[in-house]
Amino acid sequence: MRTRLERLAREVAKFGAVGAVGFLVNVAVFNLCIHTFQLAPIRSGVISQVVAIGTNYLGNRYWTYRHTDKRRIHRETVLFFAFSGVALVIENAVLAVSHYGLGFTSPLADNIAKNVIGLGIGTVFRFWTYRTWVFQTGSAGRVFGRSGASGELSSKEKREDRRVLLK
């Protein structure tokens, strides 16, 4: 149990670090689109998220989940962008409700709605979907150290997981 929690903590930390870079990209592009190019808030939100999603894919693919099965990269890429698209809708729906529904139209309100509330909900959704469906290992159907029915790892699987995590 402790090993699983430690593995999960490392995964969350890496996912968070990649997400932090994506967050900075997202906020910078969002504010650039609104203040420099005078684009509408939702359009700015979509553009900034598309750029951040690309950044996050690279970080998650080649760092957070680098140990996962590389043979299914096409499936992984399609699922990553599909689930990221759902999260994009979640984040911008929060922004739309705040900006157009509730009338909070200041730059601060737009940033809070999109980059705090919407992003928070979207991040939880992304973490769950990425680790559950997108970045899977190929050995015996295991996903992130969980084996089929028993939930326990064999000693060979534990050694392999340690070796992969230490790379």
N, C-alpha and C positions, 0 to 999 in steps of 0.2 A: 504494500500500500504506500509506504513512504517513497519507494522508487517511482511509482506512478505520479505521486504529487510533485516530486522533484522534476520529473520529466515535463509535467504540465506547467510547472512554474517557469522552466526554461523556455518552453514553447510560448507561453504568454508573454514573457519578457522579449523574446525575439519578435513576435507578432506586434507587440507594442512599440518596439523600436522602429520597425518598418512602418507601422501606422503613424508614428510621430513624424517621420520624414514625409509621408504622404499627406499628413495634416498640414505641414508647413507649405507644401506645394499647393494643396487645395486652397488654403487661406490666401496665399500670395496671388495665385491666378484669379481667384474669386474677386478680390479687391482690385486687382489690376483691370479686370473686365468691367467692373462697376464704375470705378473712379477715373480710369484713363480712357477706356473705350466707350463709356456711358451706355453699356448694355443693360438690359433688364435683369432683375435679380435671379429669376429662374434660369434664364439663358446663361448667365454668368455662373450659376451653380452647376449646371450641367457641364459646361466647358471645363470648369475647374476640377470637377470630379472625374471626367474622362482622363485628363492629364494625370491626376493623382492615382487613378486606377492602374494606368500603365506603369507608373513608378512603383506602386505596391506589388503588382504582379512580379516584376523583376526581383524585388526584395524578398518576397515570400518564396518564389520559385527557386532562387539561387542562394538563399540563406536560411530562412526560417524552416522551410520544408525541403531542403536540398537532399535529404536522405530518402525521399519518397520515390516510388516507382517511376522511372523515366520512360518506360515503354508506352505509357498511356498519356503522353504529353498533349496530344490533340484533344482528347476527352477532358483532360485537366484544364486546358486553356479555355475551351468552350464553357465548361462549368464555372470557372473562375469569373469570366466576363459576364455570364448569365446572372450569377448570384450578385456580382458587383453591380449589375444593372438594376436588380431589385433594390439593393441598398441605396443606389442613386435615387431611385423613385422615393424611397422612404425619406431620405434627407431633404429632398426638394419638396416633398409633400408637406413636411413640417414648416419649411420656409414659406411655401405658398399659403398655408393656413395662417401663419403669423403675419405675413406681409399683406396679403389680399383679403383674408378672412377676418382677421382681428385688427387690421389697420396699423400694425407696428411697422412703420416704414423707414425708420432711421437706419443709418449704416450699422450702428451698434446692435439694434434689434435684429436686423438681417443676419449679422454675424453670429449672434447668440442662437437664433433659431436654427440656422444651418450648421454652424460649426461647433455648437455645444450640444444642443438637444438632438437635432437630426443626426449628427455624426455619432453621438453616443448610442442611439438606438441602432443605427446602421452598423456600427462596429461590433456590437454584440451579435447581431445577425450574421455578419461576415465571419467572425471567429468561429461560430458554431457551424456554419455551412462549409467553410474551407476545411476545417479539421474533420468534419463528418463525411463530406462527399467529394471534395476537390482533390486534396493532397493525400492520397492513400498509398500505403506500401503494397508491394506486389506479392509478398511471401505469405502464402496460405490464407489470403483474405484478411490479414491483420490490418488494422488501422491504428497507427500510433501506439503500438505496444499492446493492443488488446487482441487476444486470440479468440477463436470461435466461441465455444460454449462456456468453458470454465472461467475465462477471464484471466487465467494465470499464464505466465510465460514459462517455457521450458528453459533449462539452463543454457542450451545452445542459443535460443532466441535472446536471452538476457545478455550473453556475451556479444552477440551480433548487434544488439541495440546499443550497448556501451561503446563498441567499436565505431558505430556510425555516429553516435553523439559526440565522440571525442575527435572526429575528423576536423 
